[in-house]
Amino acid sequence: MNIKAPNPAALGLAGFALTTWLLNMINAGWFSANSMGMVLPVGTIIQEVDVTVTVAEGLRGAWKQAAAIARCRAYG
């Protein structure tokens, strides 16, 4: 079974784009400066999710490497 790993970079870039877009709407005057409260939670949540995905992928890679080493030792 060959499982394709997700790419955490896409989530990070999407989060960066979303927070930049929200800040530009405030700078353009579409929202008041008091709306900064909507940008910070979005950026924080997306960053936490991106870090979680990255850590999970790192652990997945470590387990795959450990399994490959165990197979090499088992078969000589």
N, C-alpha and C positions, 0 to 999 in steps of 0.2 A: 504494500500500500504506500503510494507516494503522495504525501500531503504537502501542498505548497504553502509556505510560510507567508503570513501577512507582512506587509511593509509598514513599519511604524513611521517612516519618514513622511508618507502621504498624510497621516493624521497630524503630524507636527506642522507641515506646511499649510494644511487646511486651517488649523488653529491660528497660525500666524496671520493668514489671509483674513480670517474672520475678525480677529481683534484689530487688525489694521483698518479694515473696512468700517468697523464700528467707530474707531477713533476719527477716521476721516469724515464720517457723518456728523460727529460732534464739531469738528473743525470747520465744516462747511456751513454750520449753523442750522442744520436740520433738527438737531436736538440741543438742548441747553447744556452748559458745562456741568450741571447737576446730574446729568445722565452718565457721568463717568462711572457711577456705581453699577452700570450694566456691563461695562467692559471688563472690569477687574475680575468678577466671578467667572465670566466666560473664559478668559485667558487662564485663570487658575485651574479650572476644571479640566480644560483641554490639556494643559501641561501635565496634570496629575495622571490623566488617562494615557498620555503619550509615554510618560516615564514607566507606568505600569506595564504597558505593552512591550516596551524595550527590555525591561527586566525579565518579563516572561519569555521573550525570545532568547535572551541570553541564557536563561536556565534551560530552555529547550535545547539549545546548542550544546550546553555542557553535558546534558544527559545523552545526546546523540554521540558525542565524543567518547563518553565513558562506555557506552554500549559498543562502539567501534573498537575501542581498546580491549574490552572484554572478549569480543569475537576474535580479535587477532591473537590474544593469548590462548584462547580455547582451541583454535585451529593451528597453532604453532607458528 
